[in-house]
Every structure is written in C-alpha cells, then in structure tokens.
Amino acid sequence: MGARIVAVAEAFDSMISGGFPFSERVAAFEASESVRRQAGLAFDPEVVKAFSTVMESDWEIMQKRWNAMSVSQDVTR
C-alpha cells in the first residue's frame, strides 16, 4: 500500500514542480485532475480517492503553500 501512496504523491509532485518526466510545471488543480483521470489505470483507485478527499478539504491551505514555494523558487533562480 505504501508504494501505491508514494506513486500518487510522486506523480503529483513531479507535475507541479516540472520534474521528470514533465518538462514544465502545471497548476495544482490540473495535476490533481490528471491523477484522478488515472485512477484504476496508473494508480490505485482507493489511494486516488483518499488523495482527492485531502485535496478538496485542504485546498486553500495547500494553494497558499504552493504559491509561497513558487515565489521562493523564482527568487532563487
């Protein structure tokens, strides 16, 4: 189960940070939707369901953190 959770987290992180295999960052909402579309295909549907629940319940908090991370990354470049 742990590997399935990590797979979703790693894919999401790669999408929002532009890490391999993604060449450009995408918005967190777009990355979240991409993960949801892959439920049952690339990702465990139960893990995606839990991921989606967290994303929906904590969206504002996470958005503020991502925005802060984005600003700090832009400053250090």
Stockholm file with secondary structure:
# STOCKHOLM 1.0

chainA/1-77         MGARIVAVAEAFDSMISGGFPFSERVAAFEASESVRRQAGLAFDPEVVKAFSTVMESDWEIMQKRWNAMSVSQDVTR
#=GR chainA/1-77 SS CHHHHHHHHHHHHHHHHTCTTCSSCCCHHHHHHHHHHTBTTTBCHHHHHHHHHHHHHTHHHHHHHHHHHHHHHHHHC
#=GC SS_cons        CHHHHHHHHHHHHHHHHTCTTCSSCCCHHHHHHHHHHTBTTTBCHHHHHHHHHHHHHTHHHHHHHHHHHHHHHHHHC
//
